[in-house]
Amino acid sequence: MELLFFILSSYGLTQILCYGKIFEKWRPTHGKLGELFSCSMCMGFWVGTLLGLTDPFISLFDLTSSFLDIIVLGLISSGTSYLLDKIVSDEGIQIQKRW
């Protein structure tokens, strides 16, 4: 259950940072930071890593015990944020047949 909380938390924060109106004014649009803030896979990695680093200070999940755990959490967050970003949009679940 902790892993599910982690995945949903990282997906939510990634979506807010990449697409949320609240950060529209401050979100970079050019250069390397612009690329980071426009890619849910890239931002998802750093969000997962950040959540992994804050794990000792919050009680929502308890998943880390080493540096490698934090990297793996970044990878899990990156993959699931990207996958959910491609499946779910503002209009709901997106299903496209390509054949």
N, C-alpha and C positions, 0 to 999 in steps of 0.2 A: 504494500500500500504506500510505503514511503517513496518508492520509485515512481509510482503514478503521480503522487503529489509533486515530486521534483519535475517530472516531465511537463505537467500542466503549468506549474509555476514558471518554468523556463520558457515554455511556449508563449504564455501570456506576456511576460516581460519582453521577449523578443518581438512580439507583434506590436507592443506599445512603442518600443524604441524605433522599429523600422517604419511603422505606418501610422502611429497615433498622432492625432491632431495636436495634442498637447506639446509635442516636441517639434512641430513643423517649423516654427520660427528658428530654433536652434540646431536643427538637424543639418549636418554638412551635406552638400550636394556634389562637391568636386573633390578630386584627389583620392588618396587612399581611405580617408575617413568617410568620404562620400560613398565609396564602394562598400565599405563595411556596413554602413547604415542602410544600404539598399539591398543587402543580401541576407536573407533569413538563415541561411546555412552558416555564414561567417559570424553574424551577430549571435546566433544560437550557441556557437562554441564559446564565445567570450561570456555570454550570460551564464551558461552552465558552469564555466570555470569560476566565475564570480560567486555564484550560489554555492559551489563547492567550498570556496574559501570562507564564506560566511556561515557554513554549516555548524561550526562549534558554538555560534552565538544565537542560533535560532532553534526552536524545538519542533519545527514542522517535519523535518526528516533528519535522519542520522545515517549518512551514507559514506562519509569519508574517514579515512584513518591514515592515508599517506598521500604523497605528491602524485603518485600514479592514479590513485582513486579520483583525484581532482581532474586530471587529464581525461580519464574515462568518462566522468560526468560531463565534461565539455563536449566530448564526442557524441554521447547519448543525446545531449541537448541539441547539438547541431543537426543530427539526423532526424530526430523527431520534430524539431521546429520546421525544418525544410519540408518534411513529408506532410505535416499538418497544414503548412502554408499552401502547399500545392493542392490539397484536398478540400480545405475549407476556405470560403471567401465571405464577403459581406452578404452575399445572396444565399449562403448555405453551402451544402456539400456539392462539389463540382465533380460530375462524372462525364467524361468525354470518351467516345468510342473513336479509335483511330485505326481504321482498316480499309 
